[in-house]
Amino acid sequence: MQVNGVEFALEEIINSVSVGFGIINPEKYSILYSNRFLNQLMEKGLKVILPNLLEDAIKKDIKMSEISIGQETYGYVFEEYGKYLIFFIKNISEALFLLGLQRERGAVERFNQLFSILRHEIGNPLNIIKLSLGVLREQYKEFAPEKIEEYLNRIMQEAESIEKVLATMKNFLAVGRLSLTKVNLREFIPKTVLFGDELKKSSNISIFLDEIPDVFVKADPMALRQVLVNLIKNSVEAMEKTRGEKIIQVRVHTMKGFARISIYDSGPGIPPEVLKKIFVPFFTTKKNGTGMGLAISKRLVTAMGGHLEIVNASGGALAMVYLPLWKEKNDEK
């Protein structure tokens, strides 16, 4: 490059500035070129979160998108240059440090919350076991065999309750080891909805399935089946005491990069105070519920790269499962 007869090496100029400069392939979010300053930022931890930052910016679908962490803007992604994108990002070392602290605090808070829940769920049956054993130790010589058996049965029931809590927690924490593959919702959903047939027969509930086009998503079939069956089961249970027509309606829509599976029921809806806690582990309003069905469903959907949302709508409740569309580049050859 020449300016007024003076020749400049463009790459040396790019490498001399204190701003990260890069060129990426938007299909893979892979970096094709990075200047010296960007490489330094990558070594300081930017490499871990950069793909997510770029993906968030590119999804905005405008000519110049901001690269942001929280409310702060740290760079920009510019419109396509050929089939590639160019981006600039300033020094975000401090932002990365603060983000790390925030994540640590969040992890501690989640651990404390989970510990409190477990302490409550396991503590109650443990107290009953301790009290029952204490009574037996003090009075088993005076107790008739039937009375001793009654106490032993109570202890066994509470021990099984603890075992159930631990097994449920194991399933909750095991989420993540999924096998994501190409799933055609047009074929998959009707087969899955059939799992609710026995429930709808006994509950006089009609399930309507809108016509579904060929929509391919990236999902784990077993995990997706578990999520949908659980959501339909919840809808059926919510309408058990509902008067009038009982309806469950399942629809599929596509949007940019995602498919949305909507499950609507004409039940009473969800009280606001319950809706706030609906995904909290072990929270339940059901007499014999574990409070883990929706918590596990949300983790499964998140592990598949999607999002699960439940809201009140049209006098009932609406569950929406968002899953990433399958990109043909992922097809097995």
N, C-alpha and C positions, 0 to 999 in steps of 0.2 A: 504494500500500500504506500502511495506517495502523497504528500501534502506539501505544496509549494516547493517541489523539487526534493524534499527530504523523504527518504525511504524509512518506513517503520515496519517492524516485524509484528504482525497482528497478534500472534500467539504470545510474544513477549509482553505486549501491552495487557492482554487478558490475564496473563499469569502474574502481573505486577500489582494488580488492583486488590484491595482488601474487601472484595465482594466475591462470593461463590458464584461461579458461572458454569452451567452445564447444558448438555443436549441429551434429550431422552427419547426413547421409543415409547409412545403413549400406550401401545398395546400391551407391553410387558413391564412398563415402568422401570425399564433398565437404562442405566446411564451409559451413553455412547461416548461422551466426552466430559471431562471435568477439569477445571483449571487448578492451579496450585492451592489457592485458598480454600476451594471446595474440598479438596483432598484432606487438608488440615482439619476442616470441620468434621469430615467423615471419621477421621481418627479419634476425634473427641466425643463421638457418640451419635453424630447425626445419621450415620449409616443405618442405624437400627430403625429410626422413625421416618426417614426421608421418603420411602415408598408410600407410606400412609399419607404424609403431608402432600405429596404430589397428587396422589389419587383423589384426595379431598378437594384439592384446587381444580383439577381437571374436570371433576363431576359438575362443577358450576356451569360449564358449557358457555363461557363467554370469552371474548378475545384476549382479555388480560385478567387472570384470576390471582387472588391473593393467596400466599402461603402463610397460614396463621397458626398460632398456638394460643388457645384461649381467645382473648380479645385483642391480642397483639399481632400485628402484621410484620413478618420477617422477610418477605420476598414476593416475587411474582412469577407466574408462568404465562408465557405469551402464546398467541395463536400459532397454529401449525406453520412450520417452515418446511415445505415439502411434506413429507410424512412424519417429520419429527417435531418436537416442541423444544423451545429454549426456556431456561429459567435462571433467575438470579436470586440469591439468598444472602442475607448479611450474617454477621457473627451471632450465633444463637447459643453460645456456650452457657451464658447465664440462664437463658430460657430452658436449656436442657437440664441444668442443675436444679432449677425450680420445679421443672416437670418431674424430675426424679424424686425430689422431696414429696411432691404431691402424691405420686404413685405409692411411695412408702407409707405415707399417712393413710391413704385409701386402703392399702393392704392391711395395715394394723387395725383400722376401724372395722373392716370386713371380718377380720379374724376375731376381734372382740365381740362383734355381733353374733357370729356363728358360735363362739364359745358360750355366750349367754343363752342362746337358743338350746344348745346341747345340754348345758347345765340344767336348764329348766325341764327339758324333755326326759333326761335320764335321771335327774335329781328326784323327781316325784316318785317314780317307781322304786328307786333305791331306798328312799325314806320308808316306803311301805314295807319293803323287804326287811329293812333293819328293825322296824317296829314289830313285825310279825315274828322274826327270829328271836327278838328280845322277850316277847310274850311266851313263845315256846320254851325258851331256855329257863324261864322262871316257873312255868306252870305245866310243863308237859307231863309231869308225874300225876297231876290232878286231872288232866284232860282225858276225856274219853277218846277212843281211837277215831271216832267220826270227827271230833273237834280238831284233833291233830291233822287229819287229812284235809279238813277245810283250810287250815292255815297253810299247809304245804301246797295246796292247789293255788291259793292266793299268791304265794311266793313264786310259784312256777309261772303264773300268768304275768306277773310284773317282770320276771326275768325275760320272758318271751317278748314283752313290750320293749324292753331295752334292746333286745336282739333285733327287733323290727326297725327301731330307730337307727341303729348302727348300719344295718343292711341298706336302708334307704339313703343314709348319708354316703355310704360307699358308692352307690349308684350315682348320686349327685356329683361326687368328686371325680368319678371315673369318666364323666363326659369329656370328650375331646379326642378319644381314640376312635375316630370315625373314618369310614372309607367312602370318600366322596366320588360319585360317579354321575353319569348322565341319566336323568330320570324324566320320562315323558308324563307330564301331569294328566294328559288326556286319558292315558291308560291306567295310571297309578291311582288317581283319586277315586274313581268308581269302585275299584276293588277294595280300597281302604274304607270307604263309606259303608260297605257291606258289613264291616265289623260291628256297626251299630244297629244292625237289623233286629237282633234279639231284644235290645233295649227299646227300640222304637215300637216293636210289637207289644211289649208288655206295658208301655207307657202311653200308647195311643198317639204317637208322635209321627208326623209326616216329614220326611227328609226330601228336599228338592235339590236337585243337582243341575245347575245351568249347563248348557252345552259348552264344552271346553275345547278350545283349539289345540293344535299340537304345540305345546309349550314345553321346552326342555330346560330343566334347572340342574344346578350342581348340588347334589344332596346325597346323604346316606339313606338308602331306602328303608332300612329297619328303624333308624332314628326318626325319619319323617313319618313313618306309619305310627310310631309311638306317640308323636306329637299330635297328629290329627285325631287318632282314636281317643286320646285323653281329652282334647278339646270338645269333641262330639259327646263324649261321656259326661263331661261337665255341663254341656248344654242340656242334655237329657235330664240330668239330676236337678238342674235349676228349674225345669218346667214341671216337675212331679206334682206340685200343688197348684199349678197354674190352671185357671178356668178358661174355657173357650178353646179356640183352635191352637194346637201346639205345633209349631213349625221350626224346622232347621233348614236353612238355605245355604248352599255351598257355591261359591263363585270363584272364578280365576280371572284376574286382569294382569296385563303386562305394562310396565313402565320402563323408564330408562335403566337398563341393566338388571332389572328385578322382575320377578313374578310375585303377585300378591294373591294368596289363598284366603278368601274371606269366609268365615263361618258365623252366620247370624242365627240367633234363636229368639223366639217371641216370648221369652220368659219375663220375669219381673225386673230384670236388670240387676245391677250390682250397686249396693249402697256406697256412697263416696268414701266413707271411712274404711270400707273393705277393699275398694278398688286401689287405694294407696298402698296396701300391703299384700296385694294379690300374688306377687312373685317372691315374697319373703319366705325363706325355708321354714317349714313346720307351722306356718300360719294357716289356719283352717277354720271355717265356720261349720264344717260337717261333724256330726257326732262321732263317726268312726273314720274320719279322714286323717291322712298323714300330714297333709299340708305341704307335700313335696312334688305333687304332680305338675303344677304349673311352674314351679322353680326349676325342675328338671327339664321341662319342655322348653323353657326360655334358654337354658344353657345349651340344649341340643341345637336349637335354631341358631343361636349365636355361633356355636362351633361350626355350623355349616356356612357361615358367612352371611347369615341373615338377621332378621329382627322379628320379635314377637310383640304384638301390642293388643291389648284388650280394652274396649271402651263401651260405654252405654250408647245405644243407637235405636231410634224408632221404637221406643217402648220395650226394648230387649237388650241383649248384649251382643257385641260384635268382636270376634277374635280375628286378627289379621296376621298371617304368617308371610313374611317377605323372604324370598330366597333368590340368590343370584342366578341369572340366566346362564345357561351353558354356552360357552364360547367355543366355536368350532376349532380353535387352535388347541383346545384341550382334548379333542377327540383322539382316541387311540388309533394308531395306524396299523 
